Amino acid sequence: MTTTEIKTLIREGAELHLAGQMQEAETKYREALTLDESNAVAHNNLGFLLAQTRKFDEAEQEYFRAIEISPEYSTAYTNLGQAYLMAQRWREAEQYLLKAISLDENDFHANESLARLFMMKGDAHRSEFFWKKCYALQPQSSQLIEMGHALVAQKKLDEALDALKNALPEEEENPRLYSLLGIIYFAKYDFGSAITCFKRTLGMEPENTDARHNLAMSLLKTGQSAEAVNEFRRILLLSPDHTEARNNLAVIELAADETESALNHFNLTLAQEPENAKALYYKSVILLLQGKTDEARQTLAATIATNHVDYKAKAEEMLATMN
């Protein structure tokens, strides 16, 4: 069989793959490899198909074979890195994606995958770097949103705001963009604009509990406590395990002298998260109000043991006043 015929098999496999006919595509790739076992492209394409069907071990072997045959084949390194990324094997993903870029610094998919990888690892600075590279290679408004996310994580608020505003004309129906804008406005103490943005997100994603929680916190900042309580209650209907919303609702109830309801909410939080410092601290406050001094001391000691920066200090201060 000629080289042209093998290429035809690979092309047909790729067309079937794009059409979602995975089994037929796999058959074409394997037929090509039966005729030419040293064809790196066929190994790479088969590996990509296997990774998409979550057969990671088999995909890994196909990529390694492609790289063994063609050590400078940057696409195989990119695809192998992406497979490791899908499998949440961060170290290997970073290793092979960086290798791909060392072979082809303009490999868009390798740069994009690294940008996502570093954000997942909590390295917003490196994520920002690679999103900026992606935008330079293939400018897209969606990349500006991702860049904005990385910038927000670093508290580079003005730069993030510029990136998101530049994305806005093409992304005006993107709920994530408005959520990020809301976070920026909240951090800049522009609570009115934050409320507008979070409401815009919720108009598109009513069950987005993070946006709803941020809306509730913005409402609190503008003195709209009743509206905030309504939002916290909606969150708990949507997600009963949302301990942050439960704690915030309980703090409002405590301030309104609804002590029993507040205590019940803190106990529910602690049933889910026994070391939740905020719930422990405020529970100790309630116990002290109820005259249960010994229980309050124990709960304050548990708060201190969490080593939470804020609530540990508050608990130590309260405990000192009791001695």
Contacts in CASP RR format, 6 or more apart in sequence:
PFRMAT RR
TARGET T0000
AUTHOR 0000-0000-0000
METHOD contacts of the structure
MODEL  1
MTTTEIKTLIREGAELHLAGQMQEAETKYREALTLDESNAVAHNNLGFLL
AQTRKFDEAEQEYFRAIEISPEYSTAYTNLGQAYLMAQRWREAEQYLLKA
ISLDENDFHANESLARLFMMKGDAHRSEFFWKKCYALQPQSSQLIEMGHA
LVAQKKLDEALDALKNALPEEEENPRLYSLLGIIYFAKYDFGSAITCFKR
TLGMEPENTDARHNLAMSLLKTGQSAEAVNEFRRILLLSPDHTEARNNLA
VIELAADETESALNHFNLTLAQEPENAKALYYKSVILLLQGKTDEARQTL
AATIATNHVDYKAKAEEMLATMN
1 35 0 8 1.000
3 36 0 8 1.000
5 35 0 8 1.000
6 32 0 8 1.000
6 35 0 8 1.000
6 36 0 8 1.000
6 39 0 8 1.000
6 42 0 8 1.000
9 28 0 8 1.000
9 29 0 8 1.000
9 31 0 8 1.000
9 32 0 8 1.000
9 35 0 8 1.000
9 42 0 8 1.000
10 28 0 8 1.000
10 29 0 8 1.000
10 32 0 8 1.000
10 39 0 8 1.000
10 41 0 8 1.000
10 42 0 8 1.000
10 45 0 8 1.000
12 28 0 8 1.000
13 24 0 8 1.000
13 25 0 8 1.000
13 28 0 8 1.000
13 29 0 8 1.000
13 45 0 8 1.000
14 25 0 8 1.000
14 45 0 8 1.000
16 22 0 8 1.000
16 24 0 8 1.000
16 25 0 8 1.000
16 28 0 8 1.000
17 25 0 8 1.000
17 45 0 8 1.000
17 48 0 8 1.000
17 49 0 8 1.000
22 49 0 8 1.000
22 52 0 8 1.000
22 53 0 8 1.000
25 49 0 8 1.000
26 46 0 8 1.000
26 49 0 8 1.000
26 50 0 8 1.000
29 42 0 8 1.000
29 45 0 8 1.000
29 46 0 8 1.000
29 49 0 8 1.000
30 46 0 8 1.000
32 39 0 8 1.000
32 42 0 8 1.000
33 39 0 8 1.000
33 42 0 8 1.000
33 43 0 8 1.000
33 46 0 8 1.000
36 42 0 8 1.000
38 69 0 8 1.000
39 69 0 8 1.000
40 65 0 8 1.000
40 66 0 8 1.000
40 67 0 8 1.000
40 69 0 8 1.000
40 70 0 8 1.000
40 73 0 8 1.000
40 76 0 8 1.000
41 66 0 8 1.000
43 62 0 8 1.000
43 63 0 8 1.000
43 65 0 8 1.000
43 66 0 8 1.000
43 69 0 8 1.000
43 76 0 8 1.000
44 62 0 8 1.000
44 63 0 8 1.000
44 66 0 8 1.000
44 73 0 8 1.000
44 75 0 8 1.000
44 76 0 8 1.000
44 79 0 8 1.000
46 62 0 8 1.000
47 58 0 8 1.000
47 59 0 8 1.000
47 62 0 8 1.000
47 63 0 8 1.000
47 66 0 8 1.000
47 79 0 8 1.000
47 83 0 8 1.000
48 59 0 8 1.000
48 79 0 8 1.000
49 59 0 8 1.000
50 56 0 8 1.000
50 58 0 8 1.000
50 59 0 8 1.000
50 62 0 8 1.000
51 59 0 8 1.000
51 79 0 8 1.000
51 82 0 8 1.000
51 83 0 8 1.000
51 86 0 8 1.000
54 86 0 8 1.000
56 83 0 8 1.000
56 86 0 8 1.000
56 87 0 8 1.000
59 83 0 8 1.000
60 80 0 8 1.000
60 83 0 8 1.000
63 76 0 8 1.000
63 79 0 8 1.000
63 80 0 8 1.000
63 83 0 8 1.000
64 80 0 8 1.000
66 73 0 8 1.000
66 76 0 8 1.000
67 73 0 8 1.000
67 76 0 8 1.000
67 77 0 8 1.000
67 80 0 8 1.000
70 76 0 8 1.000
72 103 0 8 1.000
74 100 0 8 1.000
74 103 0 8 1.000
74 104 0 8 1.000
74 107 0 8 1.000
74 110 0 8 1.000
75 100 0 8 1.000
75 107 0 8 1.000
77 96 0 8 1.000
77 97 0 8 1.000
77 99 0 8 1.000
77 100 0 8 1.000
77 103 0 8 1.000
77 110 0 8 1.000
78 96 0 8 1.000
78 97 0 8 1.000
78 100 0 8 1.000
78 107 0 8 1.000
78 109 0 8 1.000
78 110 0 8 1.000
78 113 0 8 1.000
80 96 0 8 1.000
81 92 0 8 1.000
81 93 0 8 1.000
81 95 0 8 1.000
81 96 0 8 1.000
81 97 0 8 1.000
81 100 0 8 1.000
81 113 0 8 1.000
82 93 0 8 1.000
82 97 0 8 1.000
82 109 0 8 1.000
82 113 0 8 1.000
84 90 0 8 1.000
84 92 0 8 1.000
84 93 0 8 1.000
84 96 0 8 1.000
85 93 0 8 1.000
85 97 0 8 1.000
85 113 0 8 1.000
85 116 0 8 1.000
85 117 0 8 1.000
90 117 0 8 1.000
90 120 0 8 1.000
90 121 0 8 1.000
93 113 0 8 1.000
93 117 0 8 1.000
94 114 0 8 1.000
94 117 0 8 1.000
97 110 0 8 1.000
97 113 0 8 1.000
97 114 0 8 1.000
97 117 0 8 1.000
98 114 0 8 1.000
100 107 0 8 1.000
100 110 0 8 1.000
101 107 0 8 1.000
101 110 0 8 1.000
101 111 0 8 1.000
101 114 0 8 1.000
104 110 0 8 1.000
106 137 0 8 1.000
108 134 0 8 1.000
108 137 0 8 1.000
108 138 0 8 1.000
111 130 0 8 1.000
111 133 0 8 1.000
111 134 0 8 1.000
111 137 0 8 1.000
112 130 0 8 1.000
112 134 0 8 1.000
114 126 0 8 1.000
114 130 0 8 1.000
115 127 0 8 1.000
115 129 0 8 1.000
115 130 0 8 1.000
115 131 0 8 1.000
115 133 0 8 1.000
115 134 0 8 1.000
115 146 0 8 1.000
115 150 0 8 1.000
116 127 0 8 1.000
116 146 0 8 1.000
117 127 0 8 1.000
118 124 0 8 1.000
118 126 0 8 1.000
118 127 0 8 1.000
118 130 0 8 1.000
119 127 0 8 1.000
119 146 0 8 1.000
119 149 0 8 1.000
119 150 0 8 1.000
119 153 0 8 1.000
122 153 0 8 1.000
124 150 0 8 1.000
124 151 0 8 1.000
124 153 0 8 1.000
124 154 0 8 1.000
125 150 0 8 1.000
125 154 0 8 1.000
127 146 0 8 1.000
127 150 0 8 1.000
127 153 0 8 1.000
128 147 0 8 1.000
128 150 0 8 1.000
128 151 0 8 1.000
128 154 0 8 1.000
131 143 0 8 1.000
131 146 0 8 1.000
131 147 0 8 1.000
131 148 0 8 1.000
131 150 0 8 1.000
132 147 0 8 1.000
134 143 0 8 1.000
135 143 0 8 1.000
135 144 0 8 1.000
135 147 0 8 1.000
141 166 0 8 1.000
141 167 0 8 1.000
141 169 0 8 1.000
141 170 0 8 1.000
141 171 0 8 1.000
142 167 0 8 1.000
142 171 0 8 1.000
144 163 0 8 1.000
144 164 0 8 1.000
144 166 0 8 1.000
144 167 0 8 1.000
144 171 0 8 1.000
145 163 0 8 1.000
145 164 0 8 1.000
145 167 0 8 1.000
145 171 0 8 1.000
145 174 0 8 1.000
145 176 0 8 1.000
145 177 0 8 1.000
145 180 0 8 1.000
147 160 0 8 1.000
147 163 0 8 1.000
148 159 0 8 1.000
148 160 0 8 1.000
148 163 0 8 1.000
148 164 0 8 1.000
148 180 0 8 1.000
149 160 0 8 1.000
149 180 0 8 1.000
151 157 0 8 1.000
151 159 0 8 1.000
151 160 0 8 1.000
151 163 0 8 1.000
152 160 0 8 1.000
152 180 0 8 1.000
152 183 0 8 1.000
152 184 0 8 1.000
155 187 0 8 1.000
157 184 0 8 1.000
157 187 0 8 1.000
157 188 0 8 1.000
160 180 0 8 1.000
160 184 0 8 1.000
161 181 0 8 1.000
161 184 0 8 1.000
164 177 0 8 1.000
164 180 0 8 1.000
164 181 0 8 1.000
164 184 0 8 1.000
167 174 0 8 1.000
167 177 0 8 1.000
168 177 0 8 1.000
171 177 0 8 1.000
173 204 0 8 1.000
175 200 0 8 1.000
175 201 0 8 1.000
175 203 0 8 1.000
175 204 0 8 1.000
175 205 0 8 1.000
175 208 0 8 1.000
175 211 0 8 1.000
176 201 0 8 1.000
178 197 0 8 1.000
178 198 0 8 1.000
178 200 0 8 1.000
178 201 0 8 1.000
178 204 0 8 1.000
179 197 0 8 1.000
179 198 0 8 1.000
179 201 0 8 1.000
179 208 0 8 1.000
179 210 0 8 1.000
179 211 0 8 1.000
179 214 0 8 1.000
181 193 0 8 1.000
181 197 0 8 1.000
182 193 0 8 1.000
182 194 0 8 1.000
182 197 0 8 1.000
182 198 0 8 1.000
182 214 0 8 1.000
182 218 0 8 1.000
183 194 0 8 1.000
183 214 0 8 1.000
185 191 0 8 1.000
185 192 0 8 1.000
185 193 0 8 1.000
185 194 0 8 1.000
185 197 0 8 1.000
186 194 0 8 1.000
186 214 0 8 1.000
186 217 0 8 1.000
186 218 0 8 1.000
186 221 0 8 1.000
191 218 0 8 1.000
191 221 0 8 1.000
191 222 0 8 1.000
192 218 0 8 1.000
192 222 0 8 1.000
194 214 0 8 1.000
194 218 0 8 1.000
195 215 0 8 1.000
195 218 0 8 1.000
195 219 0 8 1.000
195 222 0 8 1.000
198 211 0 8 1.000
198 212 0 8 1.000
198 214 0 8 1.000
198 215 0 8 1.000
198 218 0 8 1.000
199 215 0 8 1.000
201 208 0 8 1.000
201 211 0 8 1.000
202 208 0 8 1.000
202 211 0 8 1.000
202 212 0 8 1.000
202 215 0 8 1.000
205 211 0 8 1.000
207 238 0 8 1.000
209 235 0 8 1.000
209 238 0 8 1.000
209 239 0 8 1.000
209 242 0 8 1.000
209 245 0 8 1.000
212 231 0 8 1.000
212 234 0 8 1.000
212 235 0 8 1.000
212 238 0 8 1.000
213 231 0 8 1.000
213 232 0 8 1.000
213 235 0 8 1.000
213 242 0 8 1.000
213 244 0 8 1.000
213 245 0 8 1.000
213 248 0 8 1.000
215 231 0 8 1.000
216 228 0 8 1.000
216 231 0 8 1.000
216 232 0 8 1.000
216 235 0 8 1.000
216 245 0 8 1.000
216 248 0 8 1.000
217 228 0 8 1.000
217 248 0 8 1.000
219 225 0 8 1.000
219 227 0 8 1.000
219 228 0 8 1.000
219 231 0 8 1.000
220 228 0 8 1.000
220 248 0 8 1.000
220 252 0 8 1.000
225 252 0 8 1.000
228 248 0 8 1.000
228 252 0 8 1.000
229 249 0 8 1.000
229 252 0 8 1.000
232 245 0 8 1.000
232 246 0 8 1.000
232 248 0 8 1.000
232 249 0 8 1.000
232 252 0 8 1.000
233 249 0 8 1.000
235 242 0 8 1.000
235 245 0 8 1.000
236 242 0 8 1.000
236 245 0 8 1.000
236 246 0 8 1.000
236 249 0 8 1.000
239 245 0 8 1.000
241 272 0 8 1.000
243 269 0 8 1.000
243 272 0 8 1.000
243 273 0 8 1.000
243 276 0 8 1.000
243 279 0 8 1.000
246 265 0 8 1.000
246 268 0 8 1.000
246 269 0 8 1.000
247 265 0 8 1.000
247 266 0 8 1.000
247 269 0 8 1.000
247 276 0 8 1.000
247 278 0 8 1.000
247 279 0 8 1.000
247 282 0 8 1.000
249 265 0 8 1.000
250 261 0 8 1.000
250 262 0 8 1.000
250 263 0 8 1.000
250 265 0 8 1.000
250 266 0 8 1.000
250 269 0 8 1.000
250 279 0 8 1.000
250 282 0 8 1.000
251 262 0 8 1.000
251 282 0 8 1.000
253 259 0 8 1.000
253 261 0 8 1.000
253 262 0 8 1.000
253 265 0 8 1.000
254 262 0 8 1.000
254 282 0 8 1.000
254 285 0 8 1.000
254 286 0 8 1.000
259 286 0 8 1.000
259 289 0 8 1.000
259 290 0 8 1.000
262 282 0 8 1.000
262 286 0 8 1.000
263 283 0 8 1.000
263 286 0 8 1.000
266 279 0 8 1.000
266 282 0 8 1.000
266 283 0 8 1.000
266 286 0 8 1.000
267 279 0 8 1.000
267 283 0 8 1.000
269 276 0 8 1.000
269 278 0 8 1.000
269 279 0 8 1.000
270 276 0 8 1.000
270 279 0 8 1.000
270 280 0 8 1.000
270 283 0 8 1.000
273 279 0 8 1.000
275 302 0 8 1.000
275 305 0 8 1.000
275 306 0 8 1.000
276 306 0 8 1.000
277 303 0 8 1.000
277 306 0 8 1.000
277 308 0 8 1.000
277 310 0 8 1.000
277 311 0 8 1.000
277 312 0 8 1.000
278 308 0 8 1.000
278 311 0 8 1.000
280 299 0 8 1.000
280 300 0 8 1.000
280 302 0 8 1.000
280 303 0 8 1.000
280 306 0 8 1.000
280 311 0 8 1.000
280 315 0 8 1.000
281 299 0 8 1.000
281 300 0 8 1.000
281 303 0 8 1.000
281 311 0 8 1.000
281 314 0 8 1.000
281 315 0 8 1.000
283 299 0 8 1.000
284 296 0 8 1.000
284 299 0 8 1.000
284 300 0 8 1.000
284 303 0 8 1.000
284 315 0 8 1.000
284 318 0 8 1.000
285 296 0 8 1.000
285 318 0 8 1.000
287 293 0 8 1.000
287 295 0 8 1.000
287 296 0 8 1.000
287 299 0 8 1.000
288 296 0 8 1.000
288 318 0 8 1.000
288 322 0 8 1.000
293 322 0 8 1.000
296 322 0 8 1.000
297 319 0 8 1.000
297 322 0 8 1.000
300 315 0 8 1.000
300 318 0 8 1.000
300 319 0 8 1.000
300 322 0 8 1.000
301 315 0 8 1.000
301 319 0 8 1.000
303 311 0 8 1.000
303 312 0 8 1.000
303 314 0 8 1.000
303 315 0 8 1.000
304 312 0 8 1.000
304 315 0 8 1.000
304 316 0 8 1.000
304 319 0 8 1.000
306 312 0 8 1.000
END
